[in-house]
Amino acid sequence: MTQHQSTQTMKPATAAKKLGVYLDATPAEFQEGVVSRAELNALQTDPPQWLRDLRRDGPHPRPVVAAKLGVSISGLARGGVTEPLTTEQIEALKQERPEWLERERATQAEVRKETARLKKRDAERAEQDG
């Protein structure tokens, strides 16, 4: 008896999230179709020009904007950034260094420091218990 493996597909929004791009900025045919796992892999391995352009210039989705600015997604919201930003807009914010951005970067640095401290503590405990 042979088994037929069904092709795994995902909605365009899911594929855009996995590709790190803003769905509304993708071509209509991408937004209106479904994306198979093989198509997603192909897009990641050999991105077409539209995907390369989007990744380089934006507009970028909030997780990408937050990462490029070194803040959390919540920090973006507290700073009043609710829309996708282009690379140019992100660079302008980095140059301007508004107070909210400096504050959120400091908060993010503290969060990372605390996460590292807890990870180290847990590793030491595991060593002692093992």
Salt bridges, closest charged atoms under 4 A:
ASP53 OD1 - ARG56 NH2 3.02
ASP57 OD2 - ARG56 NH2 3.10
GLU91 OE2 - LYS94 NZ 3.52
GLU99 OE2 - ARG103 NH1 2.53
GLU102 OE1 - ARG97 NH2 3.04
GLU102 OE2 - ARG105 NH1 3.99
GLU104 OE1 - ARG78 NH2 2.82
GLU110 OE2 - LYS113 NZ 3.49
GLU114 OE2 - ARG117 NH2 2.72
ASP122 OD1 - ARG121 NH2 2.94
